């Protein structure tokens, strides 16, 4: 049970009438890939404003599979070996796997609102909260541009 990155495909899409590139297609989860330890039970999208911090928090039962759809985000996870940092952006599609029981935080280090998609399991439910504040001690979030007093 460890935090890890899954590199995703970036597939070019083309206009069906004229053949020019009109965008991209990024498969994030397919039931036949078997990349995920647990099949997702919920998909949600969250935003984070530039320079803002979400967390640190801990899910005791929920696994997170996080993909940045827009922007650039620094994810900081706290493991037994110390803090691990992952920078993920929409320019290189990746999914960050964070197992249950591992504290996490993220900072939007880009210039635009970040959009992050989470395919998680089990699903969030208002009657079954699984969101706990995590202690990151003296971790320096300022190195990512976060300023709580701004």
C-alpha positions as CSV (number, residue, x, y, z in Angstrom):
1,X,0.0,0.0,0.0
2,X,1.9,3.0,-1.3
3,X,1.4,6.3,-2.9
4,X,2.2,6.1,-6.6
5,X,1.7,7.8,-10.0
6,X,0.0,6.3,-13.0
7,X,1.0,7.8,-16.3
8,X,-2.0,8.3,-18.5
9,X,-2.4,8.3,-22.3
10,X,-2.8,11.5,-24.2
11,X,-4.7,10.6,-27.4
12,X,-5.2,13.1,-30.2
13,X,-8.7,13.6,-31.4
14,X,-9.5,14.7,-35.0
15,X,-12.3,16.6,-36.7
16,X,-14.3,13.8,-38.5
17,X,-15.0,16.0,-41.5
18,X,-11.7,17.7,-42.1
19,X,-9.1,15.6,-40.3
20,X,-7.4,18.3,-38.2
21,X,-6.7,17.9,-34.5
22,X,-9.5,19.3,-32.4
23,X,-8.4,18.2,-29.0
24,X,-7.3,15.3,-26.9
25,X,-8.8,12.3,-25.1
26,X,-7.3,11.0,-21.8
27,X,-8.5,7.7,-20.5
28,X,-8.4,8.0,-16.7
29,X,-10.0,4.7,-15.7
30,X,-11.0,1.7,-17.7
31,X,-12.3,-1.4,-15.9
32,X,-10.0,-3.6,-17.9
33,X,-6.7,-1.7,-17.1
34,X,-6.5,-3.1,-13.5
35,X,-4.3,-0.1,-12.5
36,X,-6.4,0.7,-9.5
37,X,-6.3,-1.5,-6.3
38,X,-10.0,-0.7,-5.7
39,X,-12.6,0.1,-8.4
40,X,-13.9,3.7,-8.0
41,X,-17.3,4.1,-6.4
42,X,-17.6,7.9,-6.9
43,X,-16.2,10.5,-9.2
44,X,-16.1,14.2,-8.2
45,X,-14.4,17.3,-9.4
46,X,-13.0,20.0,-7.1
47,X,-11.5,23.3,-7.8
48,X,-8.6,25.2,-6.0
49,X,-7.9,28.8,-6.5
50,X,-4.3,29.9,-7.4
51,X,-2.0,29.9,-4.4
52,X,-4.6,28.2,-2.1
53,X,-4.1,25.1,0.0
54,X,-6.6,22.2,0.5
55,X,-5.8,20.1,3.6
56,X,-3.9,18.7,5.1
57,X,-6.4,16.0,5.8
58,X,-6.7,12.2,6.2
59,X,-9.2,9.7,5.0
60,X,-9.1,6.6,7.1
61,X,-11.1,4.4,4.7
62,X,-11.2,6.2,1.4
63,X,-8.7,5.7,-1.4
64,X,-8.1,8.7,-3.7
65,X,-7.2,8.6,-7.4
66,X,-6.5,12.2,-8.3
67,X,-6.0,13.6,-11.8
68,X,-5.4,17.3,-12.6
69,X,-7.8,18.3,-15.4
70,X,-6.7,21.9,-15.5
71,X,-3.8,23.8,-14.0
72,X,-0.8,22.8,-12.0
73,X,-1.0,21.3,-8.5
74,X,1.6,20.3,-5.9
75,X,0.4,17.3,-3.9
76,X,2.1,16.7,-0.5
77,X,1.6,13.3,1.2
78,X,2.9,12.3,4.6
79,X,4.3,8.8,4.8
80,X,6.3,6.9,7.4
81,X,9.4,7.9,5.4
82,X,8.5,11.6,5.5
83,X,6.9,14.0,3.1
84,X,6.6,13.2,-0.6
85,X,5.8,15.8,-3.1
86,X,4.3,15.4,-6.5
87,X,3.7,18.1,-9.1
88,X,0.9,17.2,-11.6
89,X,-0.4,19.4,-14.3
90,X,-2.8,19.2,-17.3
91,X,0.2,19.2,-19.6
92,X,1.3,15.7,-18.6
93,X,-1.7,13.6,-17.6
94,X,-1.1,11.4,-14.5
95,X,-3.2,10.0,-11.7
96,X,-1.9,10.1,-8.1
97,X,-2.9,7.1,-6.1
98,X,-3.3,7.9,-2.3
99,X,-4.3,4.9,-0.3
100,X,-6.5,5.2,2.8
101,X,-4.6,6.2,5.9
102,X,-2.1,8.5,4.2
103,X,-2.4,12.2,5.0
104,X,-2.6,14.5,2.0
105,X,-2.6,18.2,1.0
106,X,-2.4,20.1,-2.2
107,X,-1.6,23.6,-3.3
108,X,-2.5,25.2,-6.6
109,X,0.8,26.4,-7.9
110,X,-0.5,27.6,-11.3
111,X,-1.9,30.9,-12.5
112,X,-5.5,29.6,-13.1
113,X,-8.1,27.9,-11.0
114,X,-7.0,24.2,-10.8
115,X,-9.6,21.5,-11.5
116,X,-8.9,18.2,-9.9
117,X,-10.9,15.0,-10.5
118,X,-11.0,12.3,-7.9
119,X,-12.2,8.7,-8.5
120,X,-12.5,7.5,-5.0
121,X,-13.6,4.5,-3.0
122,X,-15.7,4.2,-1.0
123,X,-18.0,7.0,-2.1
124,X,-18.4,10.1,0.1
125,X,-21.7,10.1,2.0
126,X,-23.0,12.8,4.4
127,X,-23.8,10.1,7.0
128,X,-20.4,8.6,6.8
129,X,-17.8,11.3,7.2
130,X,-14.2,10.2,6.5
131,X,-12.3,13.5,6.5
132,X,-10.0,14.2,9.4
133,X,-7.5,17.1,9.9
134,X,-3.9,15.9,9.6
135,X,-0.9,17.4,11.4
136,X,1.9,18.5,9.0
137,X,3.9,20.0,11.8
138,X,6.2,22.7,10.5
139,X,6.0,21.7,6.8
140,X,6.7,24.7,4.7
141,X,3.7,25.2,2.4
142,X,5.1,28.7,1.6
143,X,7.7,27.1,-0.8
144,X,4.7,26.4,-3.1
145,X,3.5,30.0,-2.9
146,X,0.9,29.5,-0.2
147,X,0.4,32.5,2.0
148,X,-2.4,32.0,4.6
149,X,-2.4,35.7,5.5
150,X,-3.0,37.0,2.0
